[in-house]
Amino acid sequence: MDQVDRILAQWRAERPDLDVGPMGTLGRMSRLYRHLREGMDKVFAERGLSRASFDVLATLRRSGQPFALSPTELMEWTMVTSGTMTNRIDRLEASGLVERRRNPDDKRGFLIGLTGAGHALIEDAVTAHVANQHRLTSALSDDERKALDALVAKWLAAFETT
């Protein structure tokens, strides 16, 4: 019996008229998310990164050569506002991890690109991150993880399908 089970037992005793099953699902997911977030943040912090900075660097890295995107593309991929993205870019630029470059396809605009230091850092960070993700999901077999992925994808689609 875990802490969530104890909470559910209390509610069932006090309010037997309520179906608190979803409370258990959501409570466990919330607790699990906290553990997963802490585990991932540790890997990022060991490299001087936050989740936000990792997200920008990883987005640039996975975009392929020349590892540069417009600020609008970065906002779309990372799902943050213009002000948030500007703040992230400014911090990463001050750290020497990204640079603003003139956009050859739009002389009025610019691209955000990885510097050599940014590229080296994200190569190390993403390798460590993927290994850490394997560690964080190791309690599940491959089949269990795939089944969970399918269930969560179905659930998430209920919120994100327009």
C-alpha positions in Angstrom: 0.0 0.0 0.0 1.5 3.3 -1.0 0.7 6.9 0.1 -1.9 7.3 -2.6 -3.7 4.1 -1.5 -3.8 5.4 2.0 -5.3 8.7 0.8 -7.9 6.8 -1.3 -8.8 4.6 1.7 -9.4 7.7 3.8 -11.7 9.2 1.1 -13.6 5.9 0.7 -14.2 5.8 4.4 -15.3 9.4 4.7 -17.1 9.7 1.3 -18.1 6.2 0.1 -20.5 7.9 -2.3 -17.6 9.2 -4.4 -15.7 7.1 -7.0 -12.1 8.2 -6.2 -10.4 5.9 -8.7 -9.3 8.7 -11.0 -7.9 10.5 -7.9 -5.5 7.5 -7.6 -4.5 7.6 -11.2 -3.8 11.3 -11.2 -2.2 11.3 -7.8 0.3 8.6 -8.9 1.0 10.4 -12.1 1.7 13.6 -10.3 4.1 11.9 -7.9 5.7 10.0 -10.7 6.2 13.2 -12.7 7.9 14.8 -9.8 10.4 11.9 -9.5 11.0 11.9 -13.3 11.4 15.7 -13.4 13.9 15.6 -10.5 15.9 12.7 -12.2 16.1 14.6 -15.5 16.9 18.0 -13.9 19.8 16.4 -12.2 21.4 15.4 -15.5 20.8 18.8 -16.9 22.2 20.6 -13.8 25.4 18.5 -13.9 26.0 20.2 -17.3 25.0 23.7 -16.3 21.7 23.5 -18.0 18.0 23.9 -17.1 15.1 22.0 -18.7 14.4 25.2 -20.7 18.0 25.6 -22.0 18.2 21.9 -22.8 15.0 22.2 -24.7 16.3 25.0 -27.0 19.7 23.4 -27.6 18.1 20.0 -28.3 15.6 21.5 -30.7 18.4 23.2 -32.6 20.5 20.0 -32.6 17.8 17.7 -33.8 16.9 20.2 -36.6 20.0 19.0 -38.5 22.6 21.0 -40.3 23.1 24.0 -40.0 21.6 23.5 -36.5 19.8 26.8 -36.8 16.2 27.9 -36.7 14.2 31.1 -36.7 12.9 32.3 -33.4 9.4 31.6 -34.7 10.3 28.0 -35.5 11.9 27.6 -32.1 8.7 28.9 -30.4 6.6 26.5 -32.4 8.8 23.5 -31.6 9.2 24.3 -27.9 5.6 25.6 -27.4 6.5 28.8 -25.6 5.7 32.4 -26.0 7.7 35.0 -27.9 8.9 36.7 -24.6 9.9 33.4 -23.1 11.8 32.4 -26.2 13.6 35.7 -26.3 14.6 35.3 -22.7 15.9 31.8 -23.3 17.9 32.9 -26.4 19.4 35.9 -24.6 20.6 33.6 -21.8 22.0 31.0 -24.1 23.7 33.7 -26.2 25.3 35.3 -23.1 26.6 31.8 -22.2 28.2 31.4 -25.7 26.0 28.4 -26.6 23.9 30.0 -29.4 24.4 32.9 -31.7 22.1 35.1 -33.8 22.9 34.8 -37.5 21.4 36.7 -40.5 18.8 34.6 -42.2 20.1 34.0 -45.8 16.4 33.5 -47.0 15.1 36.6 -45.2 17.4 39.6 -45.0 15.2 41.2 -42.3 15.3 38.2 -40.1 17.8 36.1 -38.3 18.4 32.5 -37.2 19.4 31.2 -33.9 22.2 28.7 -34.3 24.4 26.5 -32.1 27.9 27.7 -31.5 30.7 25.1 -31.3 30.5 25.1 -27.6 26.7 24.7 -27.7 27.0 21.8 -30.1 29.5 20.1 -27.9 27.4 20.6 -24.8 24.2 19.3 -26.3 25.9 16.3 -27.8 27.1 15.4 -24.3 23.8 16.3 -22.6 21.5 14.5 -25.0 23.6 11.3 -24.7 23.4 11.5 -20.9 19.7 12.4 -21.1 18.8 9.4 -23.2 20.8 7.1 -20.9 19.0 8.6 -17.9 15.6 8.1 -19.6 16.4 4.4 -20.0 17.3 4.3 -16.3 14.1 6.2 -15.3 11.9 3.8 -17.2 13.9 0.6 -16.3 11.2 -0.6 -13.9 9.0 -1.3 -17.0 9.7 -4.0 -19.6 9.8 -3.0 -23.2 6.3 -4.3 -23.7 5.0 -2.6 -20.6 6.5 0.7 -21.7 5.0 0.4 -25.2 1.6 -0.4 -23.6 1.9 2.6 -21.3 2.9 4.8 -24.3 -0.2 3.7 -26.2 -2.5 4.4 -23.3 -1.0 7.8 -22.5 -1.0 8.8 -26.2 -4.7 7.9 -26.4 -5.4 9.9 -23.2 -3.3 12.9 -24.4 -5.1 12.9 -27.8 -8.4 13.5 -25.9 -6.9 16.9 -24.8 -4.9 17.8 -27.9 -7.2 16.8 -30.8 -8.9 19.8 -32.2 
